[in-house]
Amino acid sequence: MDMEYLDLVGPALPKKRYDFLRALAKAQAVHPEMQLQPEVVGLLPYVTEEVWQRLRNSMHEYRKLQAAGEDTRPVETAILFYAAWLGHYAADGSQPLHTTTRYNGWTGPNPNGYTTEHKIHSAFESLYVSANIKPSDIAPLVASAPPKVLNDEWTDFLAYLRDTSTQVEKVYQLEKVGGFRGAGTPEAKSFTEERLAAGAIELRDMIYTAWVRSGDPVEEYHGPK
């Protein structure tokens, strides 16, 4: 999600995907010089919210089947699938280069001389992580933040993305001093561990919240309002 564009659609991001598409179309009309198509700006919060709702609904169905003494195995499989699917997007949101137009090389004015080569993305999130980070490095950071029920998963995920987007330049700063080459630097390792832990914590809390909210009464659907 290119977070730099979001202020163009209004003070608050619409929660529904199609409202966002309409808001982008209006913004595009006002800014014809910019590329504000949804496939360019991104839809990360929307697919994340939609998968989260599927997970919560499957957990609600699990509760119903369990209370009725019926077979829960099919819905357990669905829960595992949606939790894994959610994991992809929640984890993506912890990577600063997933929240910016500068996702694989600095663009625009570059007074600090950051790399413009299209290599930083994979060098950071794939090569460096695979060579230097172990699950045991991340586990203590995740454990230090107790699980919590989110007040509103949509608002929380947006805040999470905005926080991640504040780290974009830090990635370029670390790359510039060789932070992601070979064993890198201690600062790069700490930074990468913190980002991975942030993704794990966000996913854990979204799954936990889905389970708790799956116990809420479900409002009956009476057609579009």
Backbone hydrogen bonds, N-H to C=O, Kabsch-Sander energy under -0.5 kcal/mol:
donor,donor_aa,acceptor,acceptor_aa,energy
2,D,41,V,-3.2
3,M,1,M,-1.5
3,M,99,T,-1.3
5,Y,2,D,-1.8
6,L,3,M,-1.2
8,L,5,Y,-1.8
9,V,6,L,-1.6
10,G,7,D,-0.8
20,F,16,K,-1.9
21,L,17,R,-2.1
22,R,18,Y,-2.0
23,A,19,D,-2.2
24,L,20,F,-2.6
25,A,21,L,-2.0
26,K,22,R,-1.9
27,A,23,A,-2.3
28,Q,24,L,-2.6
29,A,25,A,-1.7
30,V,26,K,-1.5
31,H,27,A,-1.9
34,M,31,H,-2.0
36,L,34,M,-0.9
40,V,37,Q,-1.7
41,V,37,Q,-2.6
42,G,38,P,-2.7
46,Y,43,L,-0.8
47,V,43,L,-2.1
48,T,44,L,-2.0
49,E,45,P,-2.1
50,E,46,Y,-2.4
51,V,47,V,-2.3
52,W,48,T,-2.4
53,Q,49,E,-2.3
54,R,50,E,-1.6
55,L,51,V,-2.3
56,R,52,W,-2.7
57,N,53,Q,-2.6
58,S,54,R,-2.2
59,M,55,L,-2.2
60,H,56,R,-2.1
61,E,57,N,-2.2
62,Y,58,S,-2.2
63,R,59,M,-2.0
64,K,60,H,-1.9
65,L,61,E,-2.6
66,Q,62,Y,-2.7
67,A,63,R,-2.3
68,A,64,K,-1.6
69,G,66,Q,-1.0
70,E,65,L,-2.8
76,E,72,T,-2.2
77,T,73,R,-1.9
78,A,74,P,-1.7
79,I,75,V,-2.4
80,L,76,E,-2.3
81,F,77,T,-2.3
82,Y,78,A,-2.8
83,A,79,I,-2.5
84,A,80,L,-2.1
85,W,81,F,-2.5
86,L,82,Y,-2.8
87,G,83,A,-1.8
88,H,84,A,-1.3
89,Y,85,W,-1.2
90,A,86,L,-2.9
91,A,87,G,-2.2
92,D,88,H,-1.9
93,G,89,Y,-1.6
94,S,91,A,-1.9
95,Q,92,D,-1.5
98,H,95,Q,-2.6
99,T,96,P,-1.9
103,Y,101,T,-0.9
104,N,105,G,-0.6
105,G,102,R,-0.6
106,W,115,T,-3.1
113,G,110,N,-1.5
119,K,117,E,-1.5
120,I,117,E,-0.8
123,A,119,K,-2.1
124,F,120,I,-2.1
125,E,121,H,-2.4
126,S,122,S,-1.8
127,L,122,S,-2.1
128,Y,123,A,-2.0
129,V,124,F,-0.8
130,S,126,S,-2.6
131,A,127,L,-1.7
132,N,128,Y,-1.7
133,I,129,V,-2.4
137,D,134,K,-1.9
138,I,134,K,-0.9
138,I,135,P,-0.8
139,A,135,P,-2.3
141,L,138,I,-0.8
142,V,138,I,-1.9
143,A,139,A,-2.6
144,S,140,P,-1.3
145,A,142,V,-1.4
150,L,148,K,-0.6
156,D,152,D,-2.5
157,F,153,E,-2.3
158,L,154,W,-2.0
159,A,155,T,-2.2
160,Y,156,D,-2.4
161,L,157,F,-2.3
162,R,158,L,-2.5
163,D,159,A,-2.4
164,T,160,Y,-2.3
165,S,161,L,-2.4
166,T,162,R,-0.9
166,T,163,D,-0.9
167,Q,164,T,-2.0
168,V,165,S,-1.1
171,V,167,Q,-1.5
171,V,168,V,-0.6
172,Y,168,V,-1.4
173,Q,169,E,-2.6
174,L,170,K,-2.5
175,E,171,V,-2.3
176,K,172,Y,-2.1
177,V,173,Q,-1.1
178,G,175,E,-1.7
179,G,174,L,-3.1
181,R,178,G,-1.4
182,G,180,F,-0.5
184,G,181,R,-2.6
185,T,179,G,-1.0
189,K,185,T,-2.2
190,S,186,P,-2.5
191,F,187,E,-2.4
192,T,188,A,-2.5
193,E,189,K,-2.5
194,E,190,S,-2.3
195,R,191,F,-2.1
196,L,192,T,-2.4
197,A,193,E,-2.5
198,A,194,E,-2.2
199,G,195,R,-1.8
200,A,196,L,-2.1
201,I,197,A,-2.8
202,E,198,A,-2.3
203,L,199,G,-2.3
204,R,200,A,-2.6
205,D,201,I,-2.6
206,M,202,E,-2.1
207,I,203,L,-2.5
208,Y,204,R,-2.6
209,T,205,D,-2.3
210,A,206,M,-2.1
211,W,207,I,-2.1
212,V,208,Y,-2.3
213,R,209,T,-3.1
214,S,210,A,-1.4
215,G,212,V,-1.4
216,D,213,R,-1.8
219,E,217,P,-0.5
